[in-house]
Amino acid sequence: MEFAMSADSGSNIASPAAHGLLGQARVRLLDHLCGSPQTATELGSKLGISANATRMHLDGLQRAGLVDYRVERRGVGKPTHVYSITVSAGYLLSAAYAPTLNAVLKAATSRLNGRLTPVLREAGRTLFEEASRSAEAPSPLKAAVRALEMLGRPVKITKRGAARMLSTQCCPLAAVSRRNENACVIVESMLASASGLPVQYACERSDLPRCRFMIGSDANAE
């Protein structure tokens, strides 16, 4: 496990993907906003570009759901927009989430000596409770599909006898699940909580993990 570090607080190198997707200027904007809401003028002075050019970058980041702003009145004159990063931007900038979860699961497996499963299932129920903010689904199966899609991947449904297989082309927790099947247990519990139906994971765990969850009356027979 490796974490990239830099002595330059204005240069985030923890997530190379962020640089590739957004470009250096926008990543530097997000870095400066991380923990420190600022105006376009303040940001532009730190990046060495005009306030108008900074606003263009901020507008693009706002459309992508990576920054937001609040309106403040600072002394005399027009109100100003004060920008800050969103939770989604925090995920994009960080390379710590998957290694941290891997470390927690590894330590818990070692300490609990086979008593980890109840904890994982409780984590799955909590994950569903915290992620579920939308209206109730019209059926248990659709509730499970919606819960799995909350993790960021589209879901395919395949009939398997009286049960259904919910699958994704790639696993949203791939960085963890390729090494640790306990991640699958957490999602299994989340889907059971969402649907109220029996669920059994049958995930493909390899260098390219794929979610495979049997749901319904025959789920545990697979």
C-alpha positions in Angstrom: 0.0 0.0 0.0 1.4 3.4 -1.0 0.2 6.9 -0.4 1.7 9.8 -2.5 2.8 12.7 -0.4 3.9 16.2 -1.3 5.4 19.0 0.7 3.6 21.5 -1.5 0.1 21.9 -0.1 -1.0 23.4 -3.4 -0.2 20.3 -5.4 -2.3 17.2 -4.8 -0.6 14.0 -6.1 -2.7 11.5 -4.2 -5.0 10.9 -7.2 -3.4 10.9 -10.6 -6.8 10.1 -12.1 -8.1 13.5 -10.9 -5.3 15.2 -12.9 -6.1 13.2 -16.0 -9.8 13.8 -15.8 -9.9 17.5 -14.8 -6.6 19.0 -15.8 -4.0 20.5 -13.6 -5.6 23.9 -13.2 -8.9 22.5 -11.9 -7.3 20.0 -9.6 -5.2 22.9 -8.1 -8.5 24.9 -7.6 -10.0 21.9 -5.7 -6.8 21.6 -3.7 -7.0 25.2 -2.6 -10.7 24.9 -1.8 -10.1 21.7 0.3 -10.9 22.9 3.8 -10.8 26.6 2.9 -13.8 28.2 1.1 -12.6 31.1 -1.1 -13.8 33.6 -3.7 -12.8 33.4 -7.4 -10.6 36.5 -6.9 -8.7 34.8 -4.0 -8.3 31.6 -5.9 -7.1 33.4 -9.1 -4.4 35.2 -7.2 -3.0 31.9 -5.8 -3.1 30.2 -9.3 -1.8 33.3 -11.1 -4.8 33.6 -13.4 -7.6 36.2 -13.7 -10.8 36.1 -11.7 -12.8 35.6 -14.9 -10.6 32.6 -16.0 -11.0 31.2 -12.5 -14.8 31.6 -12.7 -14.8 29.6 -15.9 -13.1 26.7 -14.2 -15.4 27.0 -11.2 -18.5 26.9 -13.4 -17.2 23.7 -15.0 -16.5 22.2 -11.7 -19.9 23.2 -10.4 -21.7 21.5 -13.4 -19.7 18.4 -12.5 -21.0 18.5 -8.9 -17.5 19.1 -7.5 -17.9 22.6 -6.1 -20.7 24.7 -4.6 -21.0 28.2 -3.4 -22.7 30.4 -0.9 -23.4 34.1 -1.3 -21.8 36.4 1.3 -21.8 40.2 1.7 -18.3 41.4 2.7 -18.5 45.0 3.6 -19.6 47.6 1.0 -20.4 46.5 -2.6 -22.0 43.6 -4.3 -22.4 40.2 -2.5 -19.7 37.7 -3.5 -19.7 34.0 -4.2 -17.6 31.9 -1.8 -16.8 28.5 -3.2 -16.2 25.2 -1.5 -15.7 21.6 -2.6 -18.5 19.0 -2.4 -18.3 15.5 -0.9 -17.9 14.1 -4.4 -14.8 16.2 -4.9 -13.4 14.9 -1.7 -13.7 11.3 -3.0 -12.1 12.2 -6.3 -9.1 13.9 -4.7 -8.4 11.2 -2.2 -6.6 7.9 -2.8 -7.1 6.8 0.9 -10.6 5.3 1.0 -9.9 1.8 -0.5 -6.5 1.2 1.3 -8.1 2.4 4.6 -11.1 0.0 4.2 -8.7 -2.8 3.3 -6.7 -2.1 6.4 -9.7 -2.0 8.7 -11.1 -5.3 7.3 -7.7 -7.0 7.6 -7.3 -5.9 11.2 -10.8 -6.8 12.1 -10.5 -10.3 10.6 -7.3 -10.9 12.6 -8.7 -9.5 15.9 -12.2 -11.1 15.8 -11.1 -14.6 14.9 -14.2 -15.7 12.8 -16.6 -13.4 14.6 -16.4 -10.7 12.0 -19.5 -11.7 9.9 -22.1 -10.2 12.3 -20.2 -6.9 12.2 -20.1 -6.9 8.4 -23.8 -7.6 8.2 -24.5 -4.7 10.6 -22.3 -2.5 8.4 -24.3 -3.5 5.4 -27.6 -2.5 7.1 -26.0 0.8 8.2 -24.8 1.4 4.6 -28.3 1.0 3.3 -29.9 3.2 6.0 -27.4 6.0 5.3 -27.5 5.8 1.5 -31.3 5.4 1.2 -32.8 8.9 0.7 -35.2 8.3 -2.1 -38.9 7.2 -2.2 -39.8 3.6 -1.5 -39.3 1.2 -4.5 -42.4 -0.4 -5.9 -41.1 -4.0 -5.3 -38.4 -5.8 -3.2 -36.4 -6.6 -6.3 -36.4 -3.0 -7.5 -35.4 -1.9 -4.0 -32.4 -4.2 -4.2 -31.5 -2.9 -7.7 -31.8 0.7 -6.5 -29.6 0.0 -3.5 -26.9 -1.6 -5.6 -27.0 1.2 -8.1 -26.5 3.7 -5.2 -22.9 2.4 -5.2 -22.4 3.8 -8.7 -22.8 1.0 -11.2 -25.7 0.0 -13.5 -27.3 -3.3 -12.6 -28.3 -6.2 -14.9 -31.1 -8.6 -13.8 -31.1 -12.3 -14.9 -33.7 -14.9 -14.0 -32.3 -18.0 -12.2 -35.3 -20.2 -11.3 -37.3 -18.6 -8.6 -34.4 -16.2 -7.8 -32.8 -13.4 -9.7 -29.2 -12.6 -10.3 -28.2 -9.0 -9.9 -24.9 -8.3 -11.6 -22.7 -5.4 -12.6 -20.1 -5.2 -15.3 -17.5 -4.1 -12.8 -17.5 -4.0 -9.0 -17.9 -0.5 -7.4 -15.7 -1.8 -4.6 -13.1 -3.4 -6.9 -10.1 -2.0 -5.1 -11.2 -3.8 -2.0 -13.1 -6.8 -3.1 -10.4 -8.2 -5.4 -8.4 -8.9 -2.2 -11.1 -9.3 0.4 -14.5 -11.0 0.0 -15.7 -9.3 3.2 -16.6 -6.3 1.1 -19.1 -8.6 -0.7 -20.6 -9.6 2.6 -21.3 -6.0 3.4 -23.1 -5.4 0.1 -25.0 -8.7 0.5 -26.3 -7.4 3.8 -27.2 -4.0 2.3 -29.3 -5.7 -0.5 -31.0 -8.0 2.0 -31.9 -4.9 4.1 -33.2 -3.1 1.1 -35.3 -5.9 -0.2 -36.3 -8.0 2.8 -35.4 -11.1 0.7 -32.7 -13.7 1.1 -29.5 -12.7 -0.7 -26.3 -14.6 -1.4 -23.2 -13.2 -3.0 -21.5 -15.1 -5.8 -19.2 -12.4 -7.0 -16.4 -12.9 -9.5 -13.2 -11.9 -7.6 -10.2 -11.5 -9.8 -8.1 -8.6 -11.2 -11.5 -7.4 -12.7 -14.1 -8.2 -10.0 -17.8 -8.2 -10.9 -20.8 -8.2 -8.6 -23.0 -11.2 -8.6 -25.8 -11.4 -6.1 -28.6 -14.0 -6.0 -31.8 -12.7 -4.6 -35.1 -14.4 -3.8 -36.4 -17.7 -2.5 -33.6 -19.8 -4.2 -30.7 -17.5 -3.4 -29.1 -19.7 -0.8 -29.3 -22.7 -3.0 -26.7 -21.4 -5.4 
